[in-house]
Amino acid sequence: MALEVKRLQACVSCLMEEVAWLNRRLLGAADVLAGESLLPLAAKVHAGAFAPAELAAAALNDATADGESLRQLIDSLKDDDGQFRGLGKLLMRIHGVSLGGHRLVPAGQSRMGWRYRVQVLDG
């Protein structure tokens, strides 16, 4: 029984690696570049879970170089009316994908919509 459980765990692990590889392959080049820039900055500027608007607010209130870089990146993703739907859509596309040693993971929903947190990956 224990051997069968170990074999199934190995199969699940292998399948999860394949799903992650497929997710990376399906992302557009622009999404990969934006995600590789966004996730490390988001991890430095905002600790914990955030909605897109909360991440933008944290970037606006952060006077460091990381905050300025994140602010510029978020500005490039804003809609014509100044809303953060573009940022929210990017976050939805990149969640669950490993980018630059980081992964965006869902952290539930709030009245502001989906919340995420950045997971720093080992190695």
C-alpha positions in Angstrom: 0.0 0.0 0.0 2.8 2.5 0.9 4.6 1.7 -2.3 1.5 2.4 -4.3 1.0 5.8 -2.5 4.6 6.7 -3.3 4.2 5.8 -6.9 1.0 7.9 -7.2 2.8 10.8 -5.5 5.6 10.6 -8.1 3.0 10.6 -10.9 1.2 13.6 -9.5 4.5 15.5 -9.1 5.4 14.7 -12.7 2.0 15.8 -13.9 2.2 19.1 -12.0 5.6 19.8 -13.6 4.1 19.2 -17.0 1.1 21.5 -16.3 3.5 24.3 -15.1 5.5 23.8 -18.3 2.4 24.0 -20.5 1.2 27.1 -18.6 4.5 28.9 -19.3 4.3 27.9 -23.0 0.8 29.3 -23.3 1.7 32.7 -21.9 2.6 35.4 -24.5 6.1 36.8 -24.5 4.8 40.1 -23.2 3.1 38.4 -20.3 6.3 36.5 -19.4 8.4 39.7 -19.5 5.8 41.7 -17.4 5.4 38.8 -14.9 9.2 38.4 -14.5 9.4 42.1 -13.7 6.2 42.4 -11.7 6.4 39.5 -9.3 9.8 40.3 -7.6 8.9 43.9 -7.3 5.4 43.0 -5.8 7.1 40.7 -3.3 9.4 43.5 -2.1 6.8 46.3 -2.0 3.7 44.5 -0.7 3.9 41.8 1.9 0.9 39.5 2.1 -2.2 39.1 -0.1 -3.3 41.9 -2.4 -5.9 42.9 -4.9 -4.7 44.7 -8.0 -5.8 48.1 -6.6 -4.0 47.4 -3.3 -0.8 46.6 -5.1 -1.1 49.9 -7.0 -1.7 51.8 -3.8 1.3 50.1 -2.1 3.5 51.1 -5.1 2.3 54.7 -4.9 3.1 54.9 -1.2 6.5 53.3 -1.5 9.3 55.8 -2.0 12.0 53.3 -2.8 13.5 52.4 -6.2 11.5 49.2 -6.2 8.3 51.2 -5.5 9.1 53.5 -8.4 9.8 50.6 -10.8 6.5 48.9 -9.8 4.6 52.1 -10.2 6.0 52.5 -13.8 5.1 49.0 -14.6 1.6 49.3 -13.3 1.1 52.6 -15.1 1.9 50.8 -18.4 -0.9 48.3 -17.6 -3.6 50.8 -16.7 -6.7 51.2 -18.8 -7.5 54.4 -20.7 -9.8 55.4 -17.9 -7.1 55.0 -15.2 -8.5 51.7 -13.8 -6.5 48.6 -13.0 -8.4 46.1 -15.1 -5.2 45.5 -17.3 -3.2 44.7 -14.2 -6.0 42.4 -12.9 -6.2 40.5 -16.2 -2.4 40.1 -16.3 -2.5 38.7 -12.7 -5.2 36.2 -13.8 -3.1 35.1 -16.7 0.1 34.6 -14.8 -1.1 33.1 -11.5 0.2 29.6 -10.9 3.1 30.0 -13.3 6.7 30.1 -12.1 8.4 33.3 -13.4 11.8 34.5 -12.3 11.9 32.4 -9.1 8.4 33.6 -8.0 4.9 32.4 -8.4 1.6 34.3 -8.0 -0.9 32.2 -6.0 -4.6 33.0 -5.5 -5.4 34.0 -1.9 -9.2 34.1 -2.1 -11.6 36.8 -3.0 -12.7 40.1 -1.4 -15.1 42.9 -2.3 -12.3 44.2 -4.5 -12.1 40.9 -6.5 -9.4 38.2 -6.6 -6.6 38.5 -4.1 -3.1 37.1 -4.7 0.2 36.7 -2.9 3.7 36.2 -4.3 5.4 33.0 -3.4 9.2 33.0 -3.6 10.4 29.7 -4.9 13.5 27.9 -3.7 16.4 27.4 -6.1 
